[in-house]
């Protein structure tokens, strides 16, 4: 009896990227500029953005930034203007979107690195998680042509254990806004507002989109 050779099993398809359009909704997604839809589209690929940030941190914010060192330093406690900043965005291979930010603040030997991953939780909701285990559930929506991410609640994720963090023990509600400025530029704004202490963090900067720059150069 002759046995036929075993055929290799077909490779499992790679997980698709994060589909924010479904979370935003068809109507809101359609109101976003085409450049924003491309930057956050499910198949946008790896991107690198360079710009300058204004960083503001209150005294209470600096306390939270110091405490966050226990969890990978996801909060930057610097207060400075025109900070050179680079951002790398890429898929993590598991259906999530990684944002890696480097703040090149003056007087520091190495840039402050903040890395987080946006992904779906078991219930299909959007979650952003830092490498150190801090996570926040997010609401994502369109507002006046801008894409907005707003925190709903925080948690500490340790393996399979998920520990809710009371609002008073967090830096506050986080709101991130991505606004297209045209001509290959966009603005990033982040604000964190504590229920008792007010604004703890403010970050704002303008970045260049290399994809638009390449297209513009090719058209000339």
C-alpha positions in Angstrom: 0.0 0.0 0.0 1.4 3.4 -1.0 0.6 6.4 1.1 0.3 9.7 -0.6 2.5 12.5 0.8 1.0 14.6 3.4 0.0 18.0 2.1 1.0 21.0 4.2 -1.9 22.7 5.9 -2.7 26.1 4.4 -1.2 29.0 6.4 -3.7 30.9 8.6 -4.5 34.3 7.2 -2.8 37.2 8.9 -5.2 39.3 11.1 -6.4 42.4 9.4 -5.5 45.8 10.8 -7.7 47.7 13.2 -10.9 48.8 11.4 -11.7 52.2 13.0 -14.2 53.0 10.3 -16.6 50.5 11.8 -16.3 52.0 15.2 -16.7 55.6 14.0 -19.7 54.7 11.8 -20.2 55.2 8.1 -21.6 58.7 8.3 -18.8 60.0 10.6 -16.1 58.3 8.7 -17.3 59.8 5.4 -17.1 63.3 7.0 -13.4 62.9 7.7 -10.9 64.2 5.1 -9.5 61.6 2.8 -6.0 62.0 4.3 -7.3 61.1 7.8 -9.2 58.1 6.4 -5.9 56.9 4.8 -3.8 57.4 7.9 -6.2 55.5 10.1 -7.5 53.0 7.4 -7.3 49.3 8.0 -4.6 48.8 5.4 -2.5 51.9 5.9 0.8 50.1 6.6 3.8 51.5 8.4 4.2 55.3 8.6 6.7 57.6 10.1 5.8 61.2 11.0 8.1 64.0 12.1 7.1 67.3 13.8 7.5 69.5 16.9 5.4 69.3 20.0 4.4 71.8 22.7 4.4 69.9 26.0 2.7 71.2 29.2 2.4 69.4 32.5 0.9 70.6 35.7 2.5 70.0 39.2 -0.1 67.2 39.7 0.7 65.9 36.3 4.4 65.6 37.2 3.4 63.4 40.1 1.5 61.1 37.8 4.4 61.1 35.3 6.8 60.1 38.1 4.5 57.3 39.2 4.0 56.1 35.7 7.7 55.1 35.6 6.6 51.9 37.3 4.6 51.1 34.2 7.0 52.0 31.4 6.8 55.8 31.7 3.8 56.3 29.4 3.4 59.9 30.6 5.9 62.7 29.8 6.4 65.1 32.6 8.3 67.7 30.6 7.1 71.3 30.0 8.8 72.6 26.8 8.0 74.2 23.5 9.0 73.1 20.0 10.2 69.7 21.1 11.4 67.6 18.1 9.1 64.5 18.0 9.0 61.5 15.8 6.1 59.0 15.6 6.2 55.5 14.1 2.8 53.8 13.4 2.6 50.1 12.4 0.5 47.0 12.8 1.5 44.6 15.6 0.6 41.5 13.5 -2.3 40.6 15.9 -4.9 43.1 14.6 -3.7 46.1 16.7 -2.1 49.4 15.8 1.1 50.5 17.5 2.0 54.2 18.1 5.6 54.7 19.1 6.5 58.4 20.0 9.9 59.8 20.7 10.1 63.1 22.5 13.6 64.7 22.1 13.5 67.1 25.0 16.5 69.3 25.7 18.9 68.3 28.4 18.2 64.6 28.2 20.6 61.9 27.0 17.9 59.8 25.3 14.5 60.7 24.0 11.4 60.0 26.1 9.7 57.0 24.5 6.0 56.4 24.7 4.6 53.3 23.1 1.0 52.1 23.1 -1.2 49.8 21.1 -4.8 50.4 20.0 -6.7 47.1 19.7 -10.2 45.6 20.2 -11.1 44.0 23.5 -13.2 40.8 23.8 -16.4 42.7 23.5 -15.3 44.6 20.3 -14.6 47.9 22.0 -11.5 50.0 21.4 -8.7 49.8 24.0 -5.3 51.5 24.1 -2.7 49.7 26.2 0.9 50.7 27.0 3.7 48.2 27.2 3.7 48.6 31.0 0.1 47.3 31.3 -1.9 50.5 31.7 -4.9 50.5 29.5 -7.8 52.8 28.8 -11.1 52.0 27.0 -11.7 54.5 24.2 -14.6 56.0 22.4 -13.6 57.1 18.8 -15.7 59.5 16.8 -15.7 62.3 14.2 -16.1 65.9 15.5 -16.0 68.8 13.1 -13.9 66.9 10.5 -11.4 65.7 13.1 -10.9 62.2 14.4 -11.2 62.1 18.2 -10.3 59.4 20.8 -11.7 59.9 24.3 -11.0 57.7 27.3 -13.9 56.2 29.1 -12.2 54.3 31.9 -8.7 53.0 33.0 -7.4 49.6 34.0 -4.2 47.9 34.9 -3.7 44.7 32.9 -1.4 42.1 34.5 -1.5 38.9 32.3 -5.1 37.8 32.3 -5.9 39.9 35.4 -7.6 43.3 34.7 -7.8 45.7 37.6 -10.1 48.8 37.2 -8.4 52.1 38.2 -10.7 54.7 39.9 -11.0 58.0 38.1 -9.4 59.9 40.9 -6.3 57.8 40.7 -5.8 58.5 37.0 -4.4 61.6 35.3 -7.9 62.3 34.2 -10.1 61.9 31.1 -7.8 61.7 28.0 -8.9 63.3 24.7 -6.8 63.0 21.6 -7.7 64.9 18.4 -6.2 64.3 14.9 -7.0 67.3 12.6 -5.9 67.5 9.0 -4.4 70.8 8.0 -4.0 70.2 4.3 -0.8 70.3 2.2 0.5 67.1 3.9 0.3 68.5 7.5 -1.9 67.5 10.5 -2.2 68.5 14.1 -2.1 66.2 17.1 -3.6 67.4 20.3 -3.8 65.6 23.7 -5.4 66.8 26.9 -5.9 65.0 30.2 -8.3 66.6 32.7 -8.6 65.3 36.2 -12.0 65.6 38.0 -10.4 67.5 40.9 -7.1 68.9 39.7 -8.2 70.1 36.2 -5.8 69.8 33.2 -2.8 67.7 34.1 -1.3 67.2 30.6 -1.4 69.1 27.3 0.4 68.2 24.2 0.0 69.8 20.8 2.1 69.6 17.6 2.1 69.7 13.8 3.4 66.8 11.8 4.3 66.2 8.1 2.8 63.3 6.2 5.6 61.7 4.1 3.1 60.0 1.8 1.6 63.3 0.7 5.1 64.9 0.3 6.2 62.0 -2.0 3.0 62.4 -4.1 3.5 66.1 -4.4 7.1 65.7 -5.5 6.2 63.1 -8.1 3.5 65.4 -9.5 6.0 68.2 -10.2 
